[in-house]
């Protein structure tokens, strides 16, 4: 289980994340929503180690990670995908995934043993990389240079790297940002596949409320750096505090269209359950 306790960061007199205490269970997808500047990405950065907290703790499966850096948290099982892709653009698709597999696994490649054992280990790493590329439907692009890929494929490859790192926690920061109508459903389907694994915990920062409602088991809402709502999607979306502070609509007059604008890859508005 991933947990934060009283997690706080201050920039001078500004408190960007204010004493957020929250626990995230395996087998669930939690959407983190809130207006621009609410502290969502900053909260992600505190969890993954990109920022050092002013106070409070981050723990995974009972292990306190608060004093560790990004690489140690990655080895512990925290996998982070960014709004902008974070890949090796000059290497091939296969090389990117194989390096991630290699980083996550013990073997002769770490110990400098004889050439035969290193070759055998390299073969096993490559086989695992191929398996992951099949899962994300990119096996046919394994030899392409990453910089030549369209944005949607680069986002898919970033998910493949998180899988290769054997993450327990997958953290997605606006995964469909910048994607076309044709590309967005692919990344959403990958997230759905990850949801099928009860051992994985998924955190999702997302502005598109129909994506949130379709994917999330739970929503937490940040506002001015503080946790202001936590619960099941329909209950949180329908709450007055969310509709007024986050969605900017009067709950007495709000229509479903106000709450959930259309998004590529999801059914038309009339085919989804409406917000109460």
C-alpha positions as a Markdown table, in Angstrom:
| # | Residue | x | y | z |
|---|---|---|---|---|
| 1 | Unk | 0.0 | 0.0 | 0.0 |
| 2 | Unk | 1.2 | 3.5 | -0.9 |
| 3 | Unk | 0.5 | 6.1 | 1.8 |
| 4 | Unk | 1.3 | 9.8 | 2.5 |
| 5 | Unk | 1.0 | 11.3 | 5.9 |
| 6 | Unk | 0.8 | 15.0 | 6.5 |
| 7 | Unk | 2.7 | 15.5 | 3.3 |
| 8 | Unk | 3.6 | 19.2 | 2.9 |
| 9 | Unk | 5.8 | 21.4 | 0.8 |
| 10 | Unk | 6.3 | 25.2 | 1.2 |
| 11 | Unk | 7.9 | 27.5 | -1.3 |
| 12 | Unk | 8.6 | 30.6 | 0.8 |
| 13 | Unk | 5.3 | 31.6 | 2.3 |
| 14 | Unk | 3.3 | 29.6 | -0.2 |
| 15 | Unk | 2.0 | 26.1 | 0.9 |
| 16 | Unk | 1.7 | 24.2 | -2.4 |
| 17 | Unk | 0.7 | 20.9 | -0.7 |
| 18 | Unk | -0.8 | 21.1 | 2.7 |
| 19 | Unk | -0.7 | 18.2 | 5.1 |
| 20 | Unk | -2.2 | 15.6 | 2.7 |
| 21 | Unk | -2.8 | 12.3 | 4.4 |
| 22 | Unk | -4.0 | 9.5 | 2.0 |
| 23 | Unk | -3.6 | 5.8 | 1.4 |
| 24 | Unk | -3.9 | 4.0 | -1.9 |
| 25 | Unk | -4.7 | 0.3 | -2.0 |
| 26 | Unk | -3.5 | -2.2 | -4.6 |
| 27 | Unk | -6.1 | -3.1 | -7.2 |
| 28 | Unk | -7.6 | 0.4 | -7.3 |
| 29 | Unk | -7.3 | 3.4 | -9.6 |
| 30 | Unk | -7.5 | 6.7 | -7.8 |
| 31 | Unk | -8.0 | 9.9 | -9.8 |
| 32 | Unk | -6.5 | 13.1 | -8.4 |
| 33 | Unk | -8.4 | 16.1 | -9.6 |
| 34 | Unk | -8.6 | 19.8 | -8.9 |
| 35 | Unk | -8.3 | 23.2 | -10.6 |
| 36 | Unk | -5.1 | 24.4 | -12.1 |
| 37 | Unk | -2.6 | 25.2 | -9.3 |
| 38 | Unk | -4.4 | 23.0 | -6.8 |
| 39 | Unk | -1.2 | 21.0 | -6.2 |
| 40 | Unk | -1.9 | 17.8 | -8.1 |
| 41 | Unk | 1.4 | 17.5 | -10.0 |
| 42 | Unk | 3.3 | 18.8 | -7.0 |
| 43 | Unk | 1.8 | 16.0 | -4.9 |
| 44 | Unk | 2.9 | 13.5 | -7.6 |
| 45 | Unk | 6.4 | 15.0 | -7.5 |
| 46 | Unk | 6.5 | 14.6 | -3.7 |
| 47 | Unk | 5.5 | 11.0 | -3.9 |
| 48 | Unk | 7.9 | 10.1 | -6.7 |
| 49 | Unk | 10.8 | 12.1 | -5.2 |
| 50 | Unk | 11.2 | 14.9 | -7.7 |
| 51 | Unk | 10.6 | 17.3 | -4.9 |
| 52 | Unk | 11.7 | 17.0 | -1.2 |
| 53 | Unk | 8.9 | 17.5 | 1.2 |
| 54 | Unk | 9.0 | 20.2 | 3.9 |
| 55 | Unk | 7.4 | 17.8 | 6.3 |
| 56 | Unk | 5.4 | 14.6 | 6.3 |
| 57 | Unk | 6.1 | 11.1 | 5.0 |
| 58 | Unk | 5.7 | 8.8 | 1.9 |
| 59 | Unk | 5.7 | 5.1 | 2.5 |
| 60 | Unk | 5.2 | 2.0 | 0.3 |
| 61 | Unk | 4.2 | -1.4 | 1.9 |
| 62 | Unk | 5.3 | 0.0 | 5.3 |
| 63 | Unk | 8.7 | 1.2 | 4.2 |
| 64 | Unk | 9.4 | 4.9 | 4.7 |
| 65 | Unk | 10.7 | 6.4 | 1.5 |
| 66 | Unk | 10.7 | 10.0 | 2.6 |
| 67 | Unk | 14.5 | 10.4 | 2.8 |
| 68 | Unk | 15.2 | 8.5 | -0.5 |
| 69 | Unk | 15.7 | 9.9 | -4.0 |
| 70 | Unk | 13.9 | 9.2 | -7.3 |
| 71 | Unk | 16.0 | 6.1 | -8.3 |
| 72 | Unk | 15.5 | 4.5 | -4.9 |
| 73 | Unk | 11.8 | 5.0 | -5.0 |
| 74 | Unk | 11.7 | 3.6 | -8.6 |
| 75 | Unk | 13.5 | 0.5 | -7.3 |
| 76 | Unk | 11.1 | 0.2 | -4.5 |
| 77 | Unk | 8.2 | 0.0 | -7.0 |
| 78 | Unk | 7.1 | 3.6 | -7.7 |
| 79 | Unk | 6.6 | 4.2 | -11.5 |
| 80 | Unk | 6.0 | 7.7 | -12.8 |
| 81 | Unk | 4.8 | 8.8 | -16.2 |
| 82 | Unk | 5.0 | 12.5 | -17.0 |
| 83 | Unk | 2.9 | 15.0 | -19.0 |
| 84 | Unk | 5.9 | 15.1 | -21.4 |
| 85 | Unk | 7.4 | 11.8 | -22.4 |
| 86 | Unk | 10.7 | 10.9 | -20.6 |
| 87 | Unk | 12.5 | 8.5 | -23.0 |
| 88 | Unk | 15.8 | 7.9 | -24.8 |
| 89 | Unk | 15.0 | 9.6 | -28.1 |
| 90 | Unk | 18.2 | 8.4 | -30.0 |
| 91 | Unk | 17.7 | 4.7 | -29.1 |
| 92 | Unk | 15.3 | 2.2 | -30.7 |
| 93 | Unk | 12.0 | 1.2 | -29.1 |
| 94 | Unk | 13.5 | -2.2 | -28.2 |
| 95 | Unk | 16.6 | -0.6 | -26.7 |
| 96 | Unk | 14.5 | 1.7 | -24.5 |
| 97 | Unk | 12.5 | -1.2 | -23.0 |
| 98 | Unk | 15.5 | -3.5 | -22.7 |
| 99 | Unk | 17.4 | -0.9 | -20.7 |
| 100 | Unk | 14.4 | -0.6 | -18.3 |
| 101 | Unk | 14.2 | -4.4 | -17.9 |
| 102 | Unk | 18.0 | -4.5 | -17.3 |
| 103 | Unk | 17.7 | -1.7 | -14.6 |
| 104 | Unk | 15.1 | -3.7 | -12.8 |
| 105 | Unk | 16.7 | -7.1 | -12.8 |
| 106 | Unk | 19.6 | -8.8 | -11.2 |
| 107 | Unk | 21.9 | -10.8 | -13.5 |
| 108 | Unk | 25.3 | -11.2 | -15.1 |
| 109 | Unk | 24.9 | -7.8 | -16.7 |
| 110 | Unk | 25.4 | -6.4 | -13.3 |
| 111 | Unk | 28.3 | -8.6 | -12.1 |
| 112 | Unk | 30.6 | -8.7 | -15.1 |
| 113 | Unk | 30.9 | -12.5 | -15.4 |
| 114 | Unk | 32.0 | -14.5 | -18.4 |
| 115 | Unk | 30.9 | -13.6 | -21.9 |
| 116 | Unk | 28.6 | -16.7 | -22.3 |
| 117 | Unk | 26.6 | -15.9 | -19.1 |
| 118 | Unk | 26.4 | -12.2 | -20.2 |
| 119 | Unk | 25.1 | -13.2 | -23.6 |
| 120 | Unk | 22.6 | -15.6 | -22.1 |
| 121 | Unk | 21.4 | -12.9 | -19.7 |
| 122 | Unk | 21.2 | -10.4 | -22.6 |
| 123 | Unk | 19.0 | -12.8 | -24.5 |
| 124 | Unk | 16.7 | -13.2 | -21.5 |
| 125 | Unk | 16.4 | -9.4 | -21.1 |
| 126 | Unk | 15.6 | -9.0 | -24.8 |
| 127 | Unk | 13.0 | -11.7 | -24.6 |
| 128 | Unk | 11.3 | -9.9 | -21.7 |
| 129 | Unk | 11.4 | -6.6 | -23.7 |
| 130 | Unk | 9.8 | -8.3 | -26.6 |
| 131 | Unk | 7.0 | -9.7 | -24.3 |
| 132 | Unk | 6.3 | -6.2 | -23.0 |
| 133 | Unk | 6.2 | -4.7 | -26.5 |
| 134 | Unk | 3.7 | -7.3 | -27.5 |
| 135 | Unk | 1.5 | -6.3 | -24.5 |
| 136 | Unk | 1.5 | -2.6 | -25.6 |
| 137 | Unk | 1.1 | -3.5 | -29.3 |
| 138 | Unk | 4.4 | -2.1 | -30.4 |
| 139 | Unk | 6.4 | -5.2 | -31.4 |
| 140 | Unk | 6.1 | -4.1 | -35.1 |
| 141 | Unk | 7.9 | -0.9 | -34.2 |
| 142 | Unk | 10.7 | -2.3 | -32.1 |
| 143 | Unk | 13.5 | -1.2 | -34.4 |
| 144 | Unk | 12.3 | 2.3 | -34.9 |
| 145 | Unk | 14.2 | 5.2 | -33.3 |
| 146 | Unk | 12.1 | 6.7 | -30.6 |
| 147 | Unk | 12.4 | 10.3 | -31.9 |
| 148 | Unk | 10.7 | 9.2 | -35.1 |
| 149 | Unk | 7.6 | 8.0 | -33.3 |
| 150 | Unk | 4.3 | 10.0 | -33.2 |
| 151 | Unk | 3.4 | 11.3 | -29.8 |
| 152 | Unk | 0.8 | 8.6 | -29.1 |
| 153 | Unk | 3.4 | 5.8 | -29.6 |
| 154 | Unk | 5.8 | 7.6 | -27.3 |
| 155 | Unk | 3.2 | 7.6 | -24.6 |
| 156 | Unk | 2.6 | 3.9 | -25.1 |
| 157 | Unk | 6.3 | 3.3 | -24.9 |
| 158 | Unk | 6.5 | 5.2 | -21.6 |
| 159 | Unk | 3.9 | 2.8 | -20.2 |
| 160 | Unk | 6.0 | -0.1 | -21.5 |
| 161 | Unk | 9.0 | 1.3 | -19.6 |
| 162 | Unk | 7.0 | 1.4 | -16.4 |
| 163 | Unk | 6.0 | -2.2 | -16.9 |
| 164 | Unk | 9.6 | -3.2 | -17.6 |
| 165 | Unk | 10.6 | -1.5 | -14.3 |
| 166 | Unk | 8.1 | -3.9 | -12.6 |
| 167 | Unk | 6.4 | -1.0 | -10.9 |
| 168 | Unk | 3.9 | -1.7 | -8.1 |
| 169 | Unk | 2.5 | 1.8 | -8.4 |
| 170 | Unk | 1.7 | 3.5 | -11.7 |
| 171 | Unk | 1.5 | 7.3 | -11.6 |
| 172 | Unk | 0.0 | 8.9 | -14.7 |
| 173 | Unk | 0.0 | 12.7 | -15.0 |
| 174 | Unk | -2.6 | 13.6 | -17.7 |
| 175 | Unk | -1.7 | 10.6 | -19.9 |
| 176 | Unk | -3.8 | 11.7 | -22.9 |
| 177 | Unk | -2.4 | 15.3 | -23.0 |
| 178 | Unk | -1.5 | 16.3 | -26.5 |
| 179 | Unk | -2.9 | 13.2 | -28.0 |
| 180 | Unk | -5.2 | 13.1 | -31.1 |
| 181 | Unk | -8.6 | 11.6 | -31.2 |
| 182 | Unk | -7.1 | 8.4 | -32.7 |
| 183 | Unk | -4.3 | 8.1 | -30.2 |
| 184 | Unk | -6.1 | 8.7 | -26.9 |
| 185 | Unk | -8.1 | 5.4 | -26.8 |
| 186 | Unk | -4.9 | 3.4 | -27.1 |
| 187 | Unk | -3.4 | 4.8 | -23.9 |
| 188 | Unk | -6.7 | 4.5 | -22.1 |
| 189 | Unk | -7.0 | 0.9 | -23.0 |
| 190 | Unk | -3.5 | 0.2 | -21.7 |
| 191 | Unk | -4.5 | 1.8 | -18.4 |
| 192 | Unk | -7.6 | -0.5 | -18.4 |
| 193 | Unk | -5.3 | -3.5 | -18.8 |
| 194 | Unk | -3.2 | -2.4 | -15.8 |
| 195 | Unk | -6.4 | -2.1 | -13.8 |
| 196 | Unk | -7.1 | -5.8 | -14.3 |
| 197 | Unk | -4.0 | -6.6 | -12.2 |
| 198 | Unk | -5.1 | -6.6 | -8.5 |
| 199 | Unk | -1.5 | -6.2 | -7.4 |
| 200 | Unk | -1.1 | -2.8 | -9.1 |
| 201 | Unk | -2.0 | 0.6 | -7.7 |
| 202 | Unk | -2.8 | 3.3 | -10.2 |
| 203 | Unk | -2.8 | 7.1 | -9.6 |
| 204 | Unk | -4.1 | 9.3 | -12.3 |
| 205 | Unk | -4.0 | 13.1 | -12.5 |
| 206 | Unk | -6.6 | 14.1 | -15.1 |
| 207 | Unk | -8.7 | 17.1 | -16.0 |
| 208 | Unk | -11.2 | 15.4 | -18.3 |
| 209 | Unk | -14.0 | 14.3 | -16.0 |
| 210 | Unk | -15.5 | 11.7 | -18.3 |
| 211 | Unk | -12.1 | 9.9 | -18.4 |
| 212 | Unk | -12.1 | 10.1 | -14.6 |
| 213 | Unk | -15.6 | 8.7 | -14.2 |
| 214 | Unk | -15.0 | 5.9 | -16.7 |
| 215 | Unk | -11.7 | 4.7 | -15.2 |
| 216 | Unk | -11.6 | 5.7 | -11.5 |
| 217 | Unk | -12.6 | 3.5 | -8.6 |
| 218 | Unk | -12.1 | 6.6 | -6.3 |
| 219 | Unk | -11.5 | 10.3 | -6.6 |
| 220 | Unk | -9.6 | 12.6 | -4.4 |
| 221 | Unk | -9.9 | 16.4 | -4.9 |
| 222 | Unk | -7.1 | 18.9 | -4.1 |
| 223 | Unk | -7.8 | 22.6 | -3.7 |
| 224 | Unk | -5.2 | 25.1 | -2.7 |
| 225 | Unk | -2.9 | 22.2 | -1.8 |
| 226 | Unk | -5.4 | 20.6 | 0.6 |
| 227 | Unk | -7.4 | 17.4 | 0.3 |
| 228 | Unk | -11.1 | 18.6 | 0.2 |
| 229 | Unk | -13.0 | 15.5 | -1.0 |
| 230 | Unk | -12.4 | 11.8 | -1.2 |
| 231 | Unk | -14.8 | 9.0 | -2.3 |
| 232 | Unk | -16.6 | 7.2 | -5.1 |
| 233 | Unk | -16.6 | 9.0 | -8.4 |
| 234 | Unk | -20.3 | 9.8 | -8.7 |
| 235 | Unk | -20.5 | 11.0 | -5.1 |
| 236 | Unk | -17.5 | 13.2 | -5.4 |
| 237 | Unk | -18.4 | 14.6 | -8.8 |
| 238 | Unk | -21.9 | 15.4 | -7.6 |
| 239 | Unk | -20.8 | 17.1 | -4.4 |
| 240 | Unk | -21.3 | 20.8 | -4.1 |
| 241 | Unk | -17.7 | 21.5 | -3.1 |
| 242 | Unk | -16.5 | 19.9 | -6.3 |
| 243 | Unk | -19.0 | 21.4 | -8.7 |
| 244 | Unk | -18.5 | 24.9 | -7.3 |
| 245 | Unk | -14.8 | 25.0 | -6.4 |
| 246 | Unk | -13.5 | 22.8 | -9.2 |
| 247 | Unk | -16.0 | 22.6 | -12.0 |
| 248 | Unk | -17.2 | 26.1 | -11.6 |
| 249 | Unk | -20.9 | 25.3 | -12.0 |
| 250 | Unk | -23.9 | 25.9 | -9.7 |
| 251 | Unk | -24.9 | 22.4 | -8.5 |
| 252 | Unk | -28.6 | 23.5 | -8.6 |
| 253 | Unk | -28.4 | 24.2 | -12.4 |
| 254 | Unk | -25.6 | 21.8 | -13.5 |
| 255 | Unk | -26.2 | 19.5 | -16.4 |
| 256 | Unk | -24.2 | 16.4 | -17.2 |
| 257 | Unk | -22.7 | 18.3 | -20.1 |
| 258 | Unk | -21.2 | 20.8 | -17.6 |
| 259 | Unk | -19.7 | 18.1 | -15.5 |
| 260 | Unk | -18.4 | 15.7 | -18.2 |
| 261 | Unk | -17.3 | 17.2 | -21.6 |
| 262 | Unk | -16.8 | 14.7 | -24.4 |
| 263 | Unk | -13.4 | 13.0 | -24.8 |
| 264 | Unk | -12.1 | 10.9 | -27.6 |
| 265 | Unk | -12.2 | 7.2 | -27.1 |
| 266 | Unk | -15.1 | 7.1 | -24.7 |
| 267 | Unk | -18.8 | 6.5 | -25.7 |
| 268 | Unk | -21.0 | 9.4 | -26.7 |
| 269 | Unk | -22.6 | 11.3 | -23.8 |
| 270 | Unk | -26.0 | 9.5 | -24.2 |
| 271 | Unk | -24.3 | 6.1 | -23.7 |
| 272 | Unk | -22.7 | 6.9 | -20.3 |
| 273 | Unk | -24.4 | 6.9 | -16.9 |
| 274 | Unk | -25.1 | 10.6 | -16.0 |
| 275 | Unk | -23.9 | 12.4 | -13.0 |
| 276 | Unk | -26.7 | 12.6 | -10.4 |
